[in-house]
Amino acid sequence: MNSTISLHNYHKQVDVHVELDSGAFEAIMAGDRVEHDKRVKAVAERLSKKSDVVVLAQASMAHLAPELNKTLPVPVLASPELCLNALAKLLKG
């Protein structure tokens, strides 16, 4: 799925590329973290070839961000960390 969103405050347009590997979900649900991680890394590598940044949008993927940041040509962010940082900032006022 591809979509375009507009960041009105920054006057920027962003293309968002979403890729879902249902096999990764099935693997993690079956307790096979090795297969899950292999699949997530493959998707991140594909997306890094057409993106300026890759965001890992599930908590089960977040542990891969440090490794992917060393191997991919674009930054890799993990959304759980981003969410927690935003929440902490909000709670601090």
N, C-alpha and C positions, 0 to 999 in steps of 0.2 A: 504494500500500500504506500503510495506517495501522496503527499499533500503539501500545500504551501500555506504558511502562516505569516502574518505580518506583526512585527514588533513595533507597535505604534509609537511607544515612547522613544525608540531609537531610530525610527524611520528606516528600518531594515526589513527586508523580506528574507525568509528562511525556507528552504526546501527541506522537508522531513521525509526520510526514507525509513520505513519500518519493515523489518523482516522477522518473521516468526518461524522457528524450527520446532515443530511439534514433537519431534523425536527427542529434543533436549529436555522438554518437559516430561515426556514419558520416562526418560532415563533417570531424571532426578527423583521422580515419584517411585521408581523401582529401586532407588538407593544406589544407582550407578553414577556416582559423581564424575568418574573418569570420562565416561561417554558423554555426559552432559557438558563437561568443560570442553571436550574436543569439539563438540558441535557449536557451542557458543563462540569459541575461538575462530572457527571456520567462518561463521557468519560475520563476526567483527572484522576479520581480514577482508572479506568481500566488500563490506560497507566502507572500510577505510579507503578503498580505491576510488570511491565516488563521493566522499564526505570530508568536511573540514574537522569534524569531531564525531566520536562514537559515544553514545550514552547507553550504558547497561542498565536496563529499566527494571530489573527484578533483583530482589535481595540475594537470590541464589547465584547470581552472576557477579556480585560486587567484589568478591575475593579475587576475581580475575583481572581487575583493573590495573593493579601494579605491574603484573607480568605483561599485559597487553600494551601498557604505556612504554615498555622497554622494546617491544618488537614491532609495533605498528607505526606508520609514518604520521599519524594524527593523534591528538590527545584523546584519551579514553576516560570518561567520567562514569561514576556509579550513582544512579539516582537515589538510592537510599541515603548515601552520605550527603548529597545535595539537599534532600528533604530534611534531614536532621539538622543541618546547618541553618536552613531557613527557619525551622521551628525554634531552634535555640535563639536566633536573632529576634524572632517575634516575641518569645517569652521574656527576653531581657528588656524589651520595650525600646 
